[in-house]
Amino acid sequence: MGELVRVPVGIVGASGYGGVQLVRLLQDHPLLELAYIAGDSTVGQDFGTLYPYIAHAVTQRIEAVDVDEIAARAKVVFLSLPNGIACNLAPQLLAQGCQVLDLSADYRFKDLEVYKTWYNTDRSDDETNQQAVYGLPELYRDRIANASLIGCPGCYPTASLLALAPLMKQGLIVPETAIIDAKSGTSGGGRQAKVGMLAAETDSAIAPYGVGGRHRHTPEIEQICGDLAGRDVPIQFTPHLVPMVRGILATVYANLRDPGLVREDLITIYKAFYRNAPWVKILPPGVYPQTKWAAGTNLCYISIEVDPRTDRVIVMSVIDNLLKGQAGQAIQCLNIMQGWDEMLGLPKLAFYP
C-alpha cells in the first residue's frame, strides 16, 4: 500500500474558538493536514503560545494573510473570521483553485440584500455569493458534494433547523406557528473580552437577548424554513445565554396540521427523514436530550413530544455549538466535498459526565 496522501488545509483566523476547534480536529483527521495558519493581530506568534494546551501537537507559527501563499500551500481553506471579511478573501482563493468553507455569515444568504440589511455590510460579490451552498449536510448533502464554496450555518440555526426540517418539509405543521426557544453556552460569544461574558455576569444567571425577531440568526432560519416549506415563513426565535461553556438546546413548538398525530408517529417520521444522517440521533419516547451528551462531538440529539391538549408538537434538539454548530460541521461538509465518509475524523462520543 502506498503512502497516505493528505489534503493540505489552511485556516484563516485560527485564534478564536471556532478556529482552535478546527486546528484541534485536524490533528485526528487521517486525510487532512494543517499546512497554513493565518491571522492578523497574532502574526508571528506560535499557535501554542495562544493555546498552550495544544502546543505539544501544533508547532506552527501564525503567518500573515497572504492569499497567494495560502493558495500555493493549501487546497482547502477554512475562513474563521468576523462577518464582512471572508467575502473579500473567498473570491481570490476560489480564483486560485481552492475550496473555501466560510464559518461566518458572509455566504449563508442567497439574497445579498438580506445579508446587507441584517449585518450592516455593503458588498458587491453577488456572482461569488451565488456559488455558495448552505452547509447543512442533512438537508443539502448533494449540493455540498459538488460545491467549491460553503457558507457554514450558524450554531443556533443548525440546532433549530434540524429540529424543524421534517415538520416543514412534510407539511406537518402550520409553519407560521413555529416558535424556537434556544439556549446557548457562553463560548458562542467568541473569545474576545466582553462585559456580558464575564463570569461575574453570566454565572448563576440566564438571560434572553435579541428578543422580538432582532437576532441575526432569525433571517437565516427563515430562509431555510422557506426553502423547505416552499414559501416565505416568519419564525419566532428567542435566544438565551446560559452559564455553561458549550452547547445549545433548541426547543421548538408548533401547531400540528393533523391533531391525530401522536408522538410515536412523529418519531417514525423523523427516523425516516434522517435515515441517512449519521450525526443525528432520534431519541426513544420520553427521553429528552441534554447538552452534555453532545459536548465535544459532532452529534445532534433530537427528541419529539406531542401535547394533545394544545395540538402542538414539541421538538428538543441539542448540539455542541462549536462543533456541530461550527467547526465540526465544516469538516463534515469538507468530507462530503472530498467524497469521503462524512463521519471521518470527527468525534462521535462525549466524555461523560
DRENDO-1510 file (C-alpha; in Angstrom, 1 decimal, always signed):
<recs>
REC; n; res; u; v; w
REC; 1; MET; +0.0; +0.0; +0.0 .
REC; 2; GLY; +1.4; +3.4; -0.9 .
REC; 3; GLU; +1.9; +6.3; +1.4 .
REC; 4; LEU; -1.2; +8.1; +2.5 .
REC; 5; VAL; -1.6; +11.4; +0.8 .
REC; 6; ARG; -3.2; +14.1; +2.9 .
REC; 7; VAL; -5.0; +17.2; +1.6 .
REC; 8; PRO; -3.3; +20.4; +2.8 .
REC; 9; VAL; -5.5; +22.7; +4.7 .
REC; 10; GLY; -5.2; +26.4; +5.6 .
REC; 11; ILE; -7.1; +28.2; +8.4 .
REC; 12; VAL; -7.5; +31.9; +8.3 .
REC; 13; GLY; -8.5; +33.2; +11.8 .
REC; 14; ALA; -7.4; +30.3; +13.9 .
REC; 15; SER; -7.1; +32.3; +17.1 .
REC; 16; GLY; -10.8; +32.3; +18.0 .
REC; 17; TYR; -12.8; +29.5; +19.5 .
REC; 18; GLY; -14.0; +28.3; +16.1 .
REC; 19; GLY; -10.5; +28.3; +14.7 .
REC; 20; VAL; -8.9; +26.4; +17.5 .
REC; 21; GLN; -11.6; +23.7; +17.2 .
REC; 22; LEU; -10.6; +23.3; +13.5 .
REC; 23; VAL; -6.9; +23.1; +14.5 .
REC; 24; ARG; -7.7; +20.5; +17.1 .
REC; 25; LEU; -10.0; +18.4; +14.9 .
REC; 26; LEU; -7.4; +18.3; +12.1 .
REC; 27; GLN; -4.9; +16.6; +14.4 .
REC; 28; ASP; -7.2; +13.5; +14.4 .
REC; 29; HIS; -8.2; +13.6; +10.7 .
REC; 30; PRO; -6.4; +10.9; +8.8 .
REC; 31; LEU; -6.7; +12.6; +5.4 .
REC; 32; LEU; -6.2; +16.3; +6.2 .
REC; 33; GLU; -3.0; +18.1; +7.1 .
REC; 34; LEU; -2.7; +21.6; +8.6 .
REC; 35; ALA; -0.5; +23.5; +6.2 .
REC; 36; TYR; -1.1; +27.1; +7.0 .
REC; 37; ILE; -2.3; +29.1; +9.9 .
REC; 38; ALA; -3.0; +32.7; +9.1 .
REC; 39; GLY; -4.0; +35.6; +11.3 .
REC; 40; ASP; -3.8; +39.3; +11.7 .
REC; 41; SER; -3.1; +40.6; +15.2 .
REC; 42; THR; -1.3; +37.4; +16.2 .
REC; 43; VAL; +1.1; +37.2; +13.3 .
REC; 44; GLY; +4.5; +35.8; +14.3 .
REC; 45; GLN; +3.3; +34.1; +17.4 .
REC; 46; ASP; +3.5; +30.4; +17.9 .
REC; 47; PHE; +0.0; +28.9; +17.9 .
REC; 48; GLY; +0.9; +27.0; +21.1 .
REC; 49; THR; +1.5; +30.4; +22.8 .
REC; 50; LEU; -2.1; +31.3; +22.3 .
REC; 51; TYR; -3.3; +27.9; +23.3 .
REC; 52; PRO; -0.7; +26.2; +25.4 .
REC; 53; TYR; -2.8; +23.0; +25.9 .
REC; 54; ILE; -2.1; +22.1; +22.2 .
REC; 55; ALA; +1.5; +23.3; +22.0 .
REC; 56; HIS; +3.0; +19.8; +22.1 .
REC; 57; ALA; +0.9; +18.8; +19.0 .
REC; 58; VAL; +0.8; +22.0; +16.9 .
REC; 59; THR; +4.1; +23.7; +16.4 .
REC; 60; GLN; +3.2; +26.1; +13.5 .
REC; 61; ARG; +3.6; +29.8; +13.8 .
REC; 62; ILE; +0.8; +32.2; +12.8 .
REC; 63; GLU; +1.5; +33.8; +9.4 .
REC; 64; ALA; +0.2; +36.8; +7.6 .
REC; 65; VAL; -3.0; +36.6; +5.5 .
REC; 66; ASP; -1.3; +36.3; +2.1 .
REC; 67; VAL; -3.8; +34.9; -0.5 .
REC; 68; ASP; -1.1; +33.8; -3.0 .
REC; 69; GLU; +0.9; +32.0; -0.3 .
REC; 70; ILE; -2.1; +30.3; +1.2 .
REC; 71; ALA; -3.3; +29.1; -2.2 .
REC; 72; ALA; +0.2; +27.8; -3.0 .
REC; 73; ARG; +0.3; +25.7; +0.1 .
REC; 74; ALA; -3.4; +24.7; +0.8 .
REC; 75; LYS; -6.0; +23.1; -1.4 .
REC; 76; VAL; -8.8; +23.8; +1.2 .
REC; 77; VAL; -9.2; +27.0; +3.2 .
REC; 78; PHE; -11.4; +27.5; +6.3 .
REC; 79; LEU; -12.2; +31.1; +6.9 .
REC; 80; SER; -13.0; +31.6; +10.6 .
REC; 81; LEU; -13.3; +35.4; +10.6 .
REC; 82; PRO; -15.7; +38.1; +11.8 .
REC; 83; ASN; -18.6; +38.8; +9.5 .
REC; 84; GLY; -17.7; +41.0; +6.5 .
REC; 85; ILE; -14.1; +39.8; +6.0 .
REC; 86; ALA; -14.5; +36.5; +4.3 .
REC; 87; CYS; -16.3; +38.0; +1.3 .
REC; 88; ASN; -13.1; +39.8; +0.4 .
REC; 89; LEU; -10.9; +36.7; +0.6 .
REC; 90; ALA; -13.1; +33.9; -0.8 .
REC; 91; PRO; -13.3; +35.2; -4.4 .
REC; 92; GLN; -9.5; +35.4; -4.6 .
REC; 93; LEU; -9.0; +31.9; -3.1 .
REC; 94; LEU; -11.6; +30.4; -5.4 .
REC; 95; ALA; -9.9; +32.0; -8.4 .
REC; 96; GLN; -6.7; +30.2; -7.5 .
REC; 97; GLY; -8.5; +26.8; -7.3 .
REC; 98; CYS; -9.0; +26.5; -3.5 .
REC; 99; GLN; -12.1; +25.0; -1.9 .
REC; 100; VAL; -13.4; +27.5; +0.6 .
REC; 101; LEU; -15.5; +26.9; +3.7 .
REC; 102; ASP; -16.6; +30.1; +5.5 .
REC; 103; LEU; -17.7; +29.9; +9.1 .
REC; 104; SER; -19.0; +33.5; +9.2 .
REC; 105; ALA; -22.4; +34.7; +7.9 .
REC; 106; ASP; -20.9; +36.1; +4.6 .
REC; 107; TYR; -22.1; +33.2; +2.4 .
REC; 108; ARG; -25.2; +32.0; +4.2 .
REC; 109; PHE; -27.7; +34.1; +2.3 .
REC; 110; LYS; -28.8; +33.7; -1.3 .
REC; 111; ASP; -30.2; +37.2; -1.3 .
REC; 112; LEU; -27.3; +39.6; -0.6 .
REC; 113; GLU; -29.8; +42.4; +0.3 .
REC; 114; VAL; -30.9; +40.4; +3.3 .
REC; 115; TYR; -27.3; +40.0; +4.4 .
REC; 116; LYS; -26.6; +43.7; +3.9 .
REC; 117; THR; -29.7; +44.7; +6.0 .
REC; 118; TRP; -29.0; +42.4; +8.9 .
REC; 119; TYR; -25.2; +42.6; +9.0 .
REC; 120; ASN; -24.9; +46.3; +8.0 .
REC; 121; THR; -22.3; +45.4; +5.5 .
REC; 122; ASP; -22.1; +46.7; +1.9 .
REC; 123; ARG; -20.6; +44.3; -0.7 .
REC; 124; SER; -21.0; +43.5; -4.4 .
REC; 125; ASP; -19.7; +40.0; -4.8 .
REC; 126; ASP; -23.1; +38.6; -5.9 .
REC; 127; GLU; -21.6; +36.4; -8.5 .
REC; 128; THR; -19.4; +34.6; -5.9 .
REC; 129; ASN; -22.3; +34.6; -3.5 .
REC; 130; GLN; -24.5; +32.6; -5.9 .
REC; 131; GLN; -21.8; +29.9; -6.0 .
REC; 132; ALA; -22.2; +29.3; -2.3 .
REC; 133; VAL; -24.0; +26.3; -0.9 .
REC; 134; TYR; -25.6; +26.4; +2.6 .
REC; 135; GLY; -23.5; +23.9; +4.6 .
REC; 136; LEU; -26.2; +21.9; +6.5 .
REC; 137; PRO; -25.4; +18.4; +5.2 .
REC; 138; GLU; -28.6; +16.8; +6.5 .
REC; 139; LEU; -30.6; +19.0; +4.1 .
REC; 140; TYR; -28.1; +19.8; +1.3 .
REC; 141; ARG; -25.7; +16.9; +1.0 .
REC; 142; ASP; -25.9; +16.6; -2.8 .
REC; 143; ARG; -25.3; +20.3; -3.3 .
REC; 144; ILE; -22.4; +20.3; -0.9 .
REC; 145; ALA; -20.8; +17.4; -2.7 .
REC; 146; ASN; -20.4; +19.5; -5.9 .
REC; 147; ALA; -19.6; +22.8; -4.3 .
REC; 148; SER; -16.4; +24.8; -4.1 .
REC; 149; LEU; -17.7; +27.4; -1.6 .
REC; 150; ILE; -19.7; +26.6; +1.5 .
REC; 151; GLY; -21.4; +29.0; +3.8 .
REC; 152; CYS; -21.4; +27.1; +7.1 .
REC; 153; PRO; -24.5; +27.6; +9.1 .
REC; 154; GLY; -24.7; +29.4; +12.4 .
REC; 155; CYS; -25.0; +27.4; +15.6 .
REC; 156; TYR; -28.5; +28.4; +16.6 .
REC; 157; PRO; -29.8; +27.7; +13.0 .
REC; 158; THR; -28.2; +24.3; +13.0 .
REC; 159; ALA; -29.9; +23.1; +16.2 .
REC; 160; SER; -33.2; +24.8; +15.3 .
REC; 161; LEU; -33.4; +23.7; +11.6 .
REC; 162; LEU; -32.5; +20.1; +12.4 .
REC; 163; ALA; -35.5; +20.1; +14.8 .
REC; 164; LEU; -37.8; +21.8; +12.4 .
REC; 165; ALA; -36.8; +20.4; +9.0 .
REC; 166; PRO; -39.0; +17.2; +8.9 .
REC; 167; LEU; -42.1; +19.2; +10.1 .
REC; 168; MET; -41.6; +21.9; +7.5 .
REC; 169; LYS; -40.7; +19.6; +4.6 .
REC; 170; GLN; -43.5; +17.2; +5.2 .
REC; 171; GLY; -46.1; +19.9; +5.8 .
REC; 172; LEU; -46.9; +18.5; +9.3 .
REC; 173; ILE; -47.3; +21.9; +11.0 .
REC; 174; VAL; -48.7; +25.3; +10.4 .
REC; 175; PRO; -45.4; +27.0; +9.5 .
REC; 176; GLU; -46.3; +30.4; +10.9 .
REC; 177; THR; -46.9; +29.0; +14.4 .
REC; 178; ALA; -43.3; +27.8; +14.8 .
REC; 179; ILE; -41.6; +29.2; +17.9 .
REC; 180; ILE; -38.0; +28.5; +18.8 .
REC; 181; ASP; -36.8; +28.9; +22.3 .
REC; 182; ALA; -33.0; +28.4; +22.3 .
REC; 183; LYS; -30.3; +28.5; +24.9 .
REC; 184; SER; -26.5; +28.6; +24.3 .
REC; 185; GLY; -23.3; +28.4; +26.3 .
REC; 186; THR; -21.0; +31.4; +26.5 .
REC; 187; SER; -18.4; +30.2; +24.0 .
REC; 188; GLY; -20.9; +31.2; +21.3 .
REC; 189; GLY; -19.9; +34.8; +22.0 .
REC; 190; GLY; -16.3; +34.2; +21.0 .
REC; 191; ARG; -13.0; +34.7; +22.8 .
REC; 192; GLN; -12.8; +38.5; +22.8 .
REC; 193; ALA; -13.3; +40.1; +26.2 .
REC; 194; LYS; -16.9; +41.4; +26.6 .
REC; 195; VAL; -18.5; +42.6; +29.8 .
REC; 196; GLY; -21.6; +40.5; +29.2 .
REC; 197; MET; -19.5; +37.4; +29.0 .
REC; 198; LEU; -17.6; +37.9; +32.3 .
REC; 199; ALA; -18.0; +35.1; +34.8 .
REC; 200; ALA; -19.4; +37.5; +37.3 .
REC; 201; GLU; -22.1; +38.5; +34.8 .
REC; 202; THR; -23.1; +35.0; +33.4 .
REC; 203; ASP; -22.7; +32.8; +36.5 .
REC; 204; SER; -26.0; +31.8; +38.2 .
REC; 205; ALA; -28.0; +33.7; +35.6 .
REC; 206; ILE; -29.9; +33.0; +32.4 .
REC; 207; ALA; -30.5; +35.9; +30.1 .
REC; 208; PRO; -32.6; +36.4; +26.9 .
REC; 209; TYR; -31.3; +38.6; +24.1 .
REC; 210; GLY; -32.1; +39.6; +20.5 .
REC; 211; VAL; -35.8; +39.3; +21.5 .
REC; 212; GLY; -38.6; +40.2; +19.1 .
REC; 213; GLY; -37.0; +38.9; +15.9 .
REC; 214; ARG; -33.9; +41.1; +16.3 .
REC; 215; HIS; -31.3; +38.3; +16.4 .
REC; 216; ARG; -29.2; +38.0; +13.2 .
REC; 217; HIS; -29.9; +34.2; +13.0 .
REC; 218; THR; -33.6; +34.9; +12.5 .
REC; 219; PRO; -33.4; +35.6; +8.8 .
REC; 220; GLU; -31.1; +32.6; +8.3 .
REC; 221; ILE; -33.6; +30.3; +9.9 .
REC; 222; GLU; -36.4; +31.8; +8.0 .
REC; 223; GLN; -34.6; +31.4; +4.7 .
REC; 224; ILE; -34.1; +27.6; +5.1 .
REC; 225; CYS; -37.6; +27.2; +6.5 .
REC; 226; GLY; -39.0; +29.0; +3.5 .
REC; 227; ASP; -37.0; +26.7; +1.2 .
REC; 228; LEU; -38.4; +23.6; +3.0 .
REC; 229; ALA; -42.0; +24.9; +3.1 .
REC; 230; GLY; -42.0; +26.3; -0.4 .
REC; 231; ARG; -42.9; +29.8; +0.6 .
REC; 232; ASP; -41.9; +32.6; +3.0 .
REC; 233; VAL; -42.2; +31.6; +6.6 .
REC; 234; PRO; -41.9; +34.0; +9.6 .
REC; 235; ILE; -40.3; +32.4; +12.6 .
REC; 236; GLN; -40.4; +33.5; +16.2 .
REC; 237; PHE; -36.9; +32.9; +17.5 .
REC; 238; THR; -35.6; +33.9; +21.0 .
REC; 239; PRO; -32.1; +33.0; +22.1 .
REC; 240; HIS; -30.8; +32.9; +25.7 .
REC; 241; LEU; -27.4; +32.8; +27.3 .
REC; 242; VAL; -26.9; +30.2; +30.0 .
REC; 243; PRO; -24.0; +29.8; +32.4 .
REC; 244; MET; -22.2; +26.9; +30.7 .
REC; 245; VAL; -19.2; +26.9; +28.3 .
REC; 246; ARG; -20.5; +25.0; +25.3 .
REC; 247; GLY; -23.8; +23.5; +24.0 .
REC; 248; ILE; -27.1; +24.6; +22.6 .
REC; 249; LEU; -30.6; +23.4; +23.4 .
REC; 250; ALA; -33.3; +24.5; +21.0 .
REC; 251; THR; -36.9; +23.7; +22.0 .
REC; 252; VAL; -39.3; +24.2; +19.1 .
REC; 253; TYR; -43.1; +24.5; +19.4 .
REC; 254; ALA; -45.6; +24.4; +16.5 .
REC; 255; ASN; -49.3; +23.7; +15.8 .
REC; 256; LEU; -49.9; +20.3; +14.1 .
REC; 257; ARG; -52.0; +20.3; +11.0 .
REC; 258; ASP; -53.3; +16.9; +11.9 .
REC; 259; PRO; -54.3; +16.8; +15.6 .
REC; 260; GLY; -54.5; +13.0; +15.3 .
REC; 261; LEU; -50.7; +12.6; +15.1 .
REC; 262; VAL; -49.1; +11.1; +18.2 .
REC; 263; ARG; -45.6; +11.1; +19.4 .
REC; 264; GLU; -44.8; +7.6; +18.0 .
REC; 265; ASP; -46.0; +8.7; +14.5 .
REC; 266; LEU; -43.6; +11.7; +14.6 .
REC; 267; ILE; -40.7; +9.6; +15.9 .
REC; 268; THR; -41.2; +7.3; +12.9 .
REC; 269; ILE; -41.3; +10.2; +10.5 .
REC; 270; TYR; -38.1; +11.8; +12.0 .
REC; 271; LYS; -36.2; +8.5; +11.8 .
REC; 272; ALA; -37.2; +8.1; +8.2 .
REC; 273; PHE; -36.2; +11.7; +7.4 .
REC; 274; TYR; -32.8; +11.3; +9.0 .
REC; 275; ARG; -32.2; +7.7; +8.0 .
REC; 276; ASN; -29.1; +8.7; +6.0 .
REC; 277; ALA; -27.9; +11.3; +8.5 .
REC; 278; PRO; -25.4; +9.5; +10.8 .
REC; 279; TRP; -24.8; +12.6; +13.0 .
REC; 280; VAL; -28.5; +12.9; +14.0 .
REC; 281; LYS; -29.8; +10.7; +16.8 .
REC; 282; ILE; -33.5; +10.4; +17.3 .
REC; 283; LEU; -34.2; +9.5; +21.0 .
REC; 284; PRO; -36.7; +7.0; +22.2 .
REC; 285; PRO; -40.1; +8.1; +23.5 .
REC; 286; GLY; -39.9; +10.0; +26.8 .
REC; 287; VAL; -36.1; +10.5; +26.6 .
REC; 288; TYR; -35.2; +14.2; +26.4 .
REC; 289; PRO; -31.7; +15.4; +25.4 .
REC; 290; GLN; -29.1; +17.1; +27.5 .
REC; 291; THR; -26.4; +19.4; +26.1 .
REC; 292; LYS; -23.7; +17.4; +27.9 .
REC; 293; TRP; -24.5; +14.4; +25.7 .
REC; 294; ALA; -23.3; +16.2; +22.6 .
REC; 295; ALA; -20.5; +18.2; +24.1 .
REC; 296; GLY; -17.2; +17.6; +22.3 .
REC; 297; THR; -18.9; +15.7; +19.5 .
REC; 298; ASN; -20.5; +16.5; +16.1 .
REC; 299; LEU; -23.7; +14.8; +17.1 .
REC; 300; CYS; -27.3; +16.3; +17.3 .
REC; 301; TYR; -29.7; +14.6; +19.7 .
REC; 302; ILE; -33.4; +15.1; +19.0 .
REC; 303; SER; -36.5; +14.2; +21.0 .
REC; 304; ILE; -40.1; +14.7; +19.9 .
REC; 305; GLU; -43.2; +15.1; +22.1 .
REC; 306; VAL; -46.8; +15.9; +21.4 .
REC; 307; ASP; -49.2; +17.8; +23.7 .
REC; 308; PRO; -52.7; +16.6; +22.9 .
REC; 309; ARG; -54.3; +19.4; +24.9 .
REC; 310; THR; -52.9; +22.1; +22.6 .
REC; 311; ASP; -52.3; +20.0; +19.5 .
REC; 312; ARG; -48.8; +21.2; +19.5 .
REC; 313; VAL; -45.6; +19.3; +18.7 .
REC; 314; ILE; -42.5; +20.0; +20.9 .
REC; 315; VAL; -39.1; +19.1; +19.4 .
REC; 316; MET; -36.0; +19.3; +21.5 .
REC; 317; SER; -32.6; +19.5; +19.8 .
REC; 318; VAL; -29.1; +19.7; +21.4 .
REC; 319; ILE; -25.7; +20.2; +19.8 .
REC; 320; ASP; -22.2; +21.4; +20.7 .
REC; 321; ASN; -22.3; +25.0; +19.4 .
REC; 322; LEU; -18.5; +24.9; +18.5 .
REC; 323; LEU; -18.6; +21.5; +16.7 .
REC; 324; LYS; -21.9; +20.6; +15.0 .
REC; 325; GLY; -22.7; +24.3; +15.3 .
REC; 326; GLN; -19.4; +25.4; +13.7 .
REC; 327; ALA; -16.1; +23.7; +13.2 .
REC; 328; GLY; -17.2; +20.0; +13.2 .
REC; 329; GLN; -19.9; +20.7; +10.7 .
REC; 330; ALA; -17.5; +22.5; +8.5 .
REC; 331; ILE; -15.2; +19.4; +8.4 .
REC; 332; GLN; -18.3; +17.2; +7.9 .
REC; 333; CYS; -19.0; +19.3; +4.8 .
REC; 334; LEU; -15.4; +19.0; +3.6 .
REC; 335; ASN; -15.6; +15.2; +4.0 .
REC; 336; ILE; -18.6; +15.3; +1.7 .
REC; 337; MET; -16.9; +17.6; -0.8 .
REC; 338; GLN; -14.0; +15.2; -1.0 .
REC; 339; GLY; -16.2; +12.1; -1.4 .
REC; 340; TRP; -15.2; +10.7; +1.9 .
REC; 341; ASP; -17.3; +9.2; +4.7 .
REC; 342; GLU; -18.9; +12.3; +6.4 .
REC; 343; MET; -18.0; +10.9; +9.9 .
REC; 344; LEU; -14.3; +10.7; +9.1 .
REC; 345; GLY; -12.0; +12.2; +11.7 .
REC; 346; LEU; -14.8; +13.7; +13.8 .
REC; 347; PRO; -15.6; +12.9; +17.5 .
REC; 348; LYS; -18.6; +10.6; +17.9 .
REC; 349; LEU; -18.9; +10.2; +21.7 .
REC; 350; ALA; -18.8; +12.8; +24.5 .
REC; 351; PHE; -16.8; +12.3; +27.7 .
REC; 352; TYR; -19.5; +11.9; +30.4 .
REC; 353; PRO; -20.2; +13.3; +32.9 .
</recs>
